[in-house]
């Protein structure tokens, strides 16, 4: 797969919810993605239940989970990814 370098990692509590963001820069895109990033942006309850999650899995590509629903996510930039994630959190 080549090399991977972690570029962002944080976990915090906001309004009783857990927010965790992890982003890696890869030497080549994961199968299913067209960009060199591997990411997981999570917002959920302290018990681990997911409210919103953006991620890209090998072979599955970019997508987001809102509650029990999953849909394709159109990745453009890291900044836009974080903005979209934060907007979803604000809507809750």
N, C-alpha and C positions, 0 to 999 in steps of 0.2 A: 504494500500500500504506500510505502514511502514514509515521509516524516509528518509529524503533527506537532503543533505548538499551541498550547493554551494561551488565548489572548484576553479572555474575560472570564471571571468566576466570582460570583457573590451570592450570598444568601441572606435574606433579611425578613423581618416580620413587619407587615404593614396592615393596620386595621384588623388584627386578628388573623390575617392570612399570611402564608409563607410564600415568598417570592424567591426563586432560584434561577440564576442565569449562568450558563456555561457555554462558551464558544471557543472552538478550536479552529486554527488555520491549518489546512492540509496541503500537502504538496501536489495533490490532484483531487478533483471532485469525487465524491462518493457516487457509485452507480445510482442513477435516478435523479441526481442533482447536476446543475451546470456550473456551479461556483465552488470555490475551494474551502468551504466552511462546513463544519459539523457543529450543530447547535442543539441546545435544549433550554427552552425558556418556560418555566413552570410557575403557576400561581394556584395555590390550593389551600385546603384546610390543614390545620396542625395534624390531623389524623392521616394525612397523605392523600385524601380524595382530591381529584383534579377539578378545578374550575376552568382553567385555560392552560393549554400547553402548545407551544410551537416546537417542532423538531423535524429532523430529517434522518430517516433510517436508510441504511444501505438497501438499495433496490426499491425502496418505497418513495423516496424523494421528499420534497418539502411539503409539510402539511401542518394543520393545526387541529387541536381538539378543544371543543367547547362543551363542557359537561360530558355527556356520552356520545356526542356527535363528532365525527371526523370529516374534514374537508381538505382538499388540495389548497396549498398556499403558494402564491406566485412571488417567489423571492426576487428582489431587485438589488437591495443593498443591506448591509448590516444596520445602518442607521434606520432605514425604513422598517426592518424587522423589529427592532426595539420599539420604534414608535407605534407600530401596529399592535404589538403585545401590550404596551402601556395603555393604549386606547381601549383595548378589550377589558383590561383591569378596571379602568375608570368607568366603563359602561355597567359594570356589575353593581 
